[in-house]
Amino acid sequence: MGLWKAVLLCNVSALLVSCSARNDDAFTNAAAAAASTEPSNTMNVDETLTTTDVAPPKPDHNYDLREADAYGYTAAVSEEDQKKGRAAGDVIMFKYAGFSEGAYHLILLGDDGRAIGTAQCPEACIAIKERFTDGSSKRIAFTESSIIGAAFQDAFRGKLVKVHAQHTAPQGNVPSQTYENNIVETDENEG
């Protein structure tokens, strides 16, 4: 092996394993001599071999998966659940029912893929109104860091495709019209 190869090997090793040059004076003197007499055969390893980690492009949407016209958002696992051995969060599914009467509308899906409720949020969303097939309803504060907030954020940004098929409401206290019609109804008692 030529002297310049030994110098190059040491430089590469220094990058990878923190090369410790032998304390052998002959080796040190030979390496220095090779570097000074054959400059064209040496290279600056630090500049040539340095790489930059390139992160994959970040998606322009919040959903983690898409199944036909449904979008899935993965919930984070709490520290308490992690201690209990849980490694993955639940996937919450929504369908986008469109924008009407000044609000965006989502259909909330159960694990079996059936509609279990609706949610609506106006353009300048402060609170999300949810209604469920059992007749209950509630309002929750809008925050982008929540699962439903991330879904609405995708709707606001035009990242979700509106459901085209009619979805019949499940039996319960919600009138048995199509869900697209149900979700734009407003109760006269609600503001």
C-alpha positions as CSV (number, residue, x, y, z in Angstrom):
1,M,0.0,0.0,0.0
2,G,1.4,3.4,-0.9
3,L,2.0,6.0,1.7
4,W,-0.7,8.3,0.4
5,K,-3.2,5.5,0.7
6,A,-2.2,5.1,4.4
7,V,-2.8,8.8,5.0
8,L,-6.2,8.6,3.2
9,L,-7.1,5.5,5.1
10,C,-6.2,7.2,8.4
11,N,-8.3,10.3,7.5
12,V,-11.3,8.1,6.6
13,S,-10.9,6.1,9.8
14,A,-10.7,9.4,11.7
15,L,-14.1,10.3,10.4
16,L,-15.6,6.9,11.1
17,V,-13.9,5.7,14.3
18,S,-11.8,8.5,15.6
19,C,-8.6,7.2,14.2
20,S,-5.7,7.3,16.6
21,A,-2.4,7.5,14.6
22,R,0.2,5.1,15.7
23,N,2.9,6.7,17.9
24,D,5.4,5.1,15.6
25,D,7.7,8.0,14.5
26,A,8.5,6.3,11.2
27,F,4.7,6.1,10.4
28,T,4.2,9.7,11.4
29,N,7.2,11.0,9.4
30,A,6.3,8.9,6.4
31,A,2.7,10.1,6.4
32,A,3.9,13.7,6.6
33,A,6.4,13.2,3.9
34,A,3.8,11.6,1.6
35,A,1.4,14.5,2.2
36,S,4.0,17.1,1.3
37,T,5.5,15.2,-1.7
38,E,2.3,14.0,-3.3
39,P,-0.3,16.6,-2.8
40,S,-2.3,15.6,-5.8
41,N,-2.8,12.1,-4.3
42,T,-4.3,13.4,-1.1
43,M,-7.8,14.6,-0.6
44,N,-9.6,16.6,2.1
45,V,-11.8,13.8,3.5
46,D,-13.7,16.2,5.7
47,E,-15.0,18.1,2.8
48,T,-15.4,15.3,0.3
49,L,-17.1,12.7,2.4
50,T,-19.4,14.8,4.6
51,T,-23.0,14.1,4.0
52,T,-26.1,15.9,5.0
53,D,-29.1,13.9,6.2
54,V,-32.1,14.7,3.9
55,A,-35.4,14.3,5.6
56,P,-38.3,13.0,3.4
57,P,-40.6,15.8,2.4
58,K,-43.3,16.4,4.9
59,P,-46.8,15.7,3.7
60,D,-49.1,18.7,3.1
61,H,-51.9,17.0,5.0
62,N,-52.5,15.8,8.6
63,Y,-54.2,12.4,7.9
64,D,-52.1,9.3,8.3
65,L,-54.1,7.0,6.0
66,R,-56.8,7.1,3.4
67,E,-59.3,4.3,2.7
68,A,-61.5,5.3,-0.3
69,D,-63.4,8.4,0.9
70,A,-62.4,8.0,4.6
71,Y,-59.4,9.6,6.3
72,G,-57.6,8.2,9.3
73,Y,-55.8,10.2,12.0
74,T,-53.6,8.4,14.6
75,A,-53.9,9.4,18.2
76,A,-50.8,9.7,20.3
77,V,-50.1,7.2,23.0
78,S,-50.1,8.7,26.5
79,E,-47.2,8.0,28.9
80,E,-49.6,6.0,31.1
81,D,-50.7,3.8,28.2
82,Q,-47.0,3.3,27.2
83,K,-46.2,2.1,30.7
84,K,-49.1,-0.4,30.3
85,G,-47.3,-1.7,27.2
86,R,-49.4,0.0,24.5
87,A,-47.2,1.0,21.6
88,A,-49.6,2.4,19.0
89,G,-52.5,4.9,19.2
90,D,-56.1,4.4,17.9
91,V,-56.9,5.5,14.4
92,I,-59.9,7.7,14.2
93,M,-61.7,7.8,10.9
94,F,-63.7,10.7,9.3
95,K,-65.4,11.4,6.0
96,Y,-65.6,14.9,4.6
97,A,-69.2,16.0,3.9
98,G,-68.3,19.4,2.4
99,F,-68.8,23.0,3.2
100,S,-72.3,24.5,3.5
101,E,-74.0,27.3,5.4
102,G,-70.7,28.7,6.5
103,A,-69.3,25.6,8.1
104,Y,-67.2,22.5,7.2
105,H,-68.8,19.2,8.0
106,L,-67.2,15.8,8.9
107,I,-68.9,12.4,9.4
108,L,-67.4,10.6,12.4
109,L,-67.0,6.8,11.8
110,G,-67.0,3.9,14.2
111,D,-64.6,1.0,14.0
112,D,-67.0,-0.8,11.7
113,G,-67.0,2.1,9.2
114,R,-70.5,3.2,10.0
115,A,-71.4,6.8,10.8
116,I,-71.7,7.4,14.5
117,G,-72.0,11.2,14.4
118,T,-71.3,14.4,12.7
119,A,-69.1,17.4,13.5
120,Q,-69.2,20.9,12.1
121,C,-66.9,23.9,12.4
122,P,-67.2,27.3,10.8
123,E,-64.4,29.0,8.8
124,A,-63.2,30.9,11.7
125,C,-63.5,28.0,14.1
126,I,-63.4,28.4,17.8
127,A,-65.6,25.5,18.8
128,I,-66.6,22.3,17.1
129,K,-70.2,21.1,17.4
130,E,-70.6,17.3,17.5
131,R,-73.8,15.4,17.3
132,F,-74.0,11.6,17.8
133,T,-76.5,9.0,16.7
134,D,-77.6,8.4,20.3
135,G,-79.0,11.9,20.2
136,S,-76.3,13.5,22.4
137,S,-74.3,16.5,21.3
138,K,-71.5,18.6,22.6
139,R,-69.1,21.4,21.8
140,I,-65.4,21.2,22.1
141,A,-62.7,23.9,21.7
142,F,-61.0,23.8,18.3
143,T,-57.3,23.2,18.5
144,E,-55.0,22.0,15.7
145,S,-53.2,19.6,17.9
146,S,-56.4,17.5,18.6
147,I,-57.4,14.6,16.2
148,I,-60.6,16.3,15.1
149,G,-58.8,19.6,14.9
150,A,-56.3,18.1,12.5
151,A,-59.1,16.7,10.4
152,F,-60.8,20.1,10.2
153,Q,-57.5,21.8,9.4
154,D,-57.2,19.4,6.4
155,A,-60.8,20.4,5.4
156,F,-60.0,24.1,5.7
157,R,-56.9,23.7,3.5
158,G,-58.8,21.7,0.8
159,K,-56.9,18.4,1.5
160,L,-60.0,16.2,1.8
161,V,-62.3,15.1,-1.0
162,K,-66.1,15.4,-0.3
163,V,-68.1,12.2,0.0
164,H,-70.2,11.7,-3.1
165,A,-72.4,8.8,-2.1
166,Q,-75.4,9.3,0.1
167,H,-74.9,7.9,3.6
168,T,-78.0,6.8,5.4
169,A,-78.1,7.7,9.1
170,P,-78.0,4.8,11.5
171,Q,-81.2,4.1,13.5
172,G,-81.4,6.1,16.7
173,N,-82.4,9.6,17.7
174,V,-81.0,11.2,14.6
175,P,-83.7,11.6,11.9
176,S,-83.3,8.9,9.2
177,Q,-82.5,11.2,6.4
178,T,-79.2,11.1,4.5
179,Y,-76.3,12.2,6.6
180,E,-75.4,14.9,4.2
181,N,-78.8,16.5,4.9
182,N,-78.5,15.8,8.7
183,I,-75.3,17.5,9.2
184,V,-76.4,20.9,8.0
185,E,-79.5,21.0,10.1
186,T,-79.4,23.3,13.1
187,D,-81.4,23.1,16.2
188,E,-83.4,26.2,16.8
189,N,-82.4,26.1,20.5
190,E,-78.7,26.0,19.7
191,G,-76.7,29.2,18.8
